[in-house]
Amino acid sequence: MVTEGDAVGSSAVRVQGLWKRFGQQVAVAGVDLELPAGKFIGLVGPNGAGKTTTLSMVTGLLRPDHGTVEVVGHDVWRDPVEVKARIGVLPEGLRLFERLSGRELLAYSGRLRGLPGAEVDKRATQLLDVLDLAGSQHKLVVDYSTGMRKKIGLATALLHNPEVLFLDEPFEGVDPVSAQTIRGVLERYTASGATVVFSSHVMELVESLCDWVAVMAAGRIRATGTLAEVRGDAPSLQQAFLELVGAQSRGAGSDLDWLGGGAR
Ligand SMILES: Nc1ncnc2c1ncn2[C@@H]1O[C@H](COP(=O)(O)OP(=O)(O)OP(=O)(O)O)[C@@H](O)[C@H]1O
């Protein structure tokens, strides 16, 4: 799906005036966002910032209260079939068909995507191999570990060679070896001109992986741009992030004077 010229200088995602409320809780409060194509993009923010809610609305999983979302030039909510053919998604709380083996899951996803059987077989074999799942390909998904689930989820999201890949906390619960494997696959994928958008609150990871960042807090976008632009004069992205989300002066632990030291 990645075609020459698609990626250069254009936007992968264009979000305007996005709002989502759950009862009294405003989860996303008027987000405008333009994500450049062909970049490794990090959506970062503290717990509860609205990252998952935003990604769910951008990928057509959750209907916004207001606002529009375009992915590779198509309106997500008016043109969902066009958009879903062009994106891959690894959602938070990934639900998989547990009673299929990893190999069967890929075969099923590939056929759902309309790929010919022989092509699905070829791609599945390569993905299982690269993601170090070949030895577990006949195991049922229900018996996979957390890291293995993330990797098979990533394989299903990549199988149809999407133009944009959305990943919600792809490294959470993943050991360093698997993280390195996932990272290698993603770097190869973006090097070919595709776009990755992933959410995280691990700043070191974002700093080492991403070339473009959007910082979110309390349902709003606080900063966007290249890593250098968002970092500004701060010594690290972590520091810039803490300043942007206003979390510096909380005096962690100052009220917990009973904690530690053996006193009961
Ligand atoms: N289905 C829901 N019903 C009620 N409130 C919700 C729902 N989903 C999200 N929220 C609320 O919306 C806010 C944003 O949540 P969201 O999961 O989008 O944040 P997040 O940035 O992904 O957080 P985290 O990093 O902890 O996953 C939170 O206050 C959360 O409690």
The ligand as a MOL file (V3000), in Angstrom:
LIG
                    3D

  0  0  0     0  0            999 V3000
M  V30 BEGIN CTAB
M  V30 COUNTS 31 33 0 0 0
M  V30 BEGIN ATOM
M  V30 1 N -15.0470 4.3880 28.3510 0
M  V30 2 C -14.7900 5.3510 29.2240 0
M  V30 3 N -15.7060 5.7160 30.1410 0
M  V30 4 C -15.4570 6.7110 31.0310 0
M  V30 5 N -14.3070 7.4170 31.0770 0
M  V30 6 C -13.3650 7.0960 30.1910 0
M  V30 7 C -13.5390 6.0560 29.2260 0
M  V30 8 N -12.4080 5.9810 28.4790 0
M  V30 9 C -11.5860 6.9220 28.9510 0
M  V30 10 N -12.1540 7.5880 29.9800 0
M  V30 11 C -11.5580 8.7110 30.7290 0
M  V30 12 O -11.0400 9.6380 29.7890 0
M  V30 13 C -9.7830 10.1490 30.2210 0
M  V30 14 C -8.7380 9.8760 29.1600 0
M  V30 15 O -8.4710 8.4690 29.1200 0
M  V30 16 P -7.4940 7.7880 28.0800 0
M  V30 17 O -7.5610 6.3170 28.3040 0
M  V30 18 O -7.7870 8.3010 26.7280 0
M  V30 19 O -6.0670 8.3590 28.5450 0
M  V30 20 P -4.6020 7.8890 28.1950 0
M  V30 21 O -3.8390 9.1250 27.9040 0
M  V30 22 O -4.6310 6.8410 27.1490 0
M  V30 23 O -4.1070 7.2800 29.5790 0
M  V30 24 P -3.0810 6.0590 29.9220 0
M  V30 25 O -1.7090 6.5320 29.5710 0
M  V30 26 O -3.2430 5.8990 31.4110 0
M  V30 27 O -3.5270 4.8640 29.1450 0
M  V30 28 C -9.5000 9.5020 31.5800 0
M  V30 29 O -9.9140 10.3990 32.5790 0
M  V30 30 C -10.3570 8.2590 31.5790 0
M  V30 31 O -10.7600 7.9110 32.8810 0
M  V30 END ATOM
M  V30 BEGIN BOND
M  V30 1 1 1 2
M  V30 2 1 2 3
M  V30 3 2 2 7
M  V30 4 2 3 4
M  V30 5 1 4 5
M  V30 6 2 5 6
M  V30 7 1 6 7
M  V30 8 1 6 10
M  V30 9 1 7 8
M  V30 10 2 8 9
M  V30 11 1 9 10
M  V30 12 1 10 11
M  V30 13 1 11 12
M  V30 14 1 11 30
M  V30 15 1 12 13
M  V30 16 1 13 14
M  V30 17 1 13 28
M  V30 18 1 14 15
M  V30 19 1 15 16
M  V30 20 2 16 17
M  V30 21 1 16 18
M  V30 22 1 16 19
M  V30 23 1 19 20
M  V30 24 2 20 21
M  V30 25 1 20 22
M  V30 26 1 20 23
M  V30 27 1 23 24
M  V30 28 2 24 25
M  V30 29 1 24 26
M  V30 30 1 24 27
M  V30 31 1 28 29
M  V30 32 1 28 30
M  V30 33 1 30 31
M  V30 END BOND
M  V30 END CTAB
M  END
